[in-house]
Amino acid sequence: MDNKLAINGEKPVREKYLPYAQQWIDEEDIKRVSDVLRGDYLTTGPSVREFEQNIAEYTGSKYAVAVSNGTTALHCACFAAGIGPGDEVITTPMTFAASSNCVLYQGGTPVFADIKSDTYNIDPEDIERKITSRTKAIIPVDFTGQPTELDEIRRLADKHNLVMIEDAAHALGATYKGGNIGTVSDMTEFSFHPVKHITTGEGGVITTNSKEYYERVLLFRTHGITRNPSLMTKNEGGWYYEQLELGNNYRITDIQCVLGMSQLKRLGSFIARRKEIVKRYNEAFKNLEGIITPYQRQECDSSWHLYVIQLELEKLKVCRKEVFDALKAENIGVNVHYIPVHYHPYYQKLGYKKGICPNAEKLYERIITLPLFPKMNDKDVSDVIEAVYKVISYYKR
Ligand SMILES: *Cc1c(COP(=O)(O)O)cnc(C)c1O
């Protein structure tokens, strides 16, 4: 099988490019959105509140605040947690930059703790090593949809009086020790970007059981302005409101929230389909030498946002780049999640050095994300499997 790869000019496994992720919009979604466009409210009408109630109910949390995207949701949470200059916040480098950018927005300092080499989630032992008198919060990420070790992190947060803000952008619908994600941490963020489990185009939400955090997030979403009489310093009449803090306009629209509600109804079937695809991948790759399939802890049930394979580079003649390029040439939309956040030039300029998180840095050289989204059909799944076999067998030592 000398020259069979598409990258060497042969026929690709697929004619049409398969993306790594994609939303699934149906006619009901379109109808709900059109109905809103014909109605009275485009933004901050009844649908925002209703969507928030739906999310609170789904996750089992007391409060939910929907905002313009997952990044602004994290920013709201950092504001509510009172993070400011001089405060350190511990997070993982194996994540999207939003998980630590939200700390920088508030003038705080992100501190990176390393990941575990089995789950790729943040290592509670390394969190503990990195706690100082300046540490104010921990932002664990449920990487790929597999809940991180929430009980251990909760214990650390309680012991050291830290706020726990969970970046669950990957984990809507996941469970941890039988409980829904969205209730263990002080605040939990979800994203509704089109590659995530359900979409509102752009969108995000914070869930919490704390009335205080809830009110702080609400405040930050709209310029720090409130009409809540119990929060205002005085009340001059029906027109009156007060700006208490410097917030933003991080609002989400009714148009987005009706889409979110319509999508939420299908979340169960979306996750079920993701699990079916994962099962096929796992079975297909079980005996393929050269790659390691995702490890799952018994105590949690992932909602499978991403399927990340790890290359056993010792068994291959090439590096990740060659495998990545070869899969792409087969028209398989591979990706890499993630470039360690501290590798980015912006973070390098802030003084973060390579070498601070060896497990994450080693993993980065070896990972490839395969396509995974509910709308993939069985043929799409077979194509991915075929392409991985073709490429890995070709490059095997
Ligand atoms: C998607 C994502 C976010 C939020 O992203 P938005 O595009 O702003 O909604 C935050 N953290 C992680 C890990 C993500 O994957």
Ligand as a Chemical Component Dictionary entry (heavy atoms), coordinates in Angstrom:
data_LIG
# 
_chem_comp.id                   LIG 
_chem_comp.type                 NON-POLYMER 
_chem_comp.pdbx_formal_charge   0 
_chem_comp.three_letter_code    LIG 
# 
loop_
_chem_comp_atom.comp_id 
_chem_comp_atom.atom_id 
_chem_comp_atom.alt_atom_id 
_chem_comp_atom.type_symbol 
_chem_comp_atom.charge 
_chem_comp_atom.model_Cartn_x 
_chem_comp_atom.model_Cartn_y 
_chem_comp_atom.model_Cartn_z 
_chem_comp_atom.pdbx_ordinal 
LIG C1 C1 C 0 -16.758 27.226 23.344 1  
LIG C2 C2 C 0 -16.012 27.411 24.579 2  
LIG C3 C3 C 0 -16.171 28.550 25.405 3  
LIG C4 C4 C 0 -17.088 29.697 25.085 4  
LIG O1 O1 O 0 -17.000 30.078 23.793 5  
LIG P1 P1 P 0 -18.017 31.092 23.089 6  
LIG O2 O2 O 0 -17.640 30.908 21.654 7  
LIG O3 O3 O 0 -17.702 32.442 23.604 8  
LIG O4 O4 O 0 -19.430 30.706 23.377 9  
LIG C5 C5 C 0 -15.472 28.581 26.589 10 
LIG N1 N1 N 0 -14.660 27.584 26.959 11 
LIG C6 C6 C 0 -14.485 26.488 26.200 12 
LIG C7 C7 C 0 -13.602 25.398 26.703 13 
LIG C8 C8 C 0 -15.140 26.367 24.974 14 
LIG O5 O5 O 0 -14.945 25.286 24.224 15 
# 
loop_
_chem_comp_bond.comp_id 
_chem_comp_bond.atom_id_1 
_chem_comp_bond.atom_id_2 
_chem_comp_bond.value_order 
_chem_comp_bond.pdbx_ordinal 
LIG C1 C2 SING 1  
LIG C2 C3 SING 2  
LIG C2 C8 DOUB 3  
LIG C3 C4 SING 4  
LIG C3 C5 DOUB 5  
LIG C4 O1 SING 6  
LIG O1 P1 SING 7  
LIG P1 O2 DOUB 8  
LIG P1 O3 SING 9  
LIG P1 O4 SING 10 
LIG C5 N1 SING 11 
LIG N1 C6 DOUB 12 
LIG C6 C7 SING 13 
LIG C6 C8 SING 14 
LIG C8 O5 SING 15 
# 
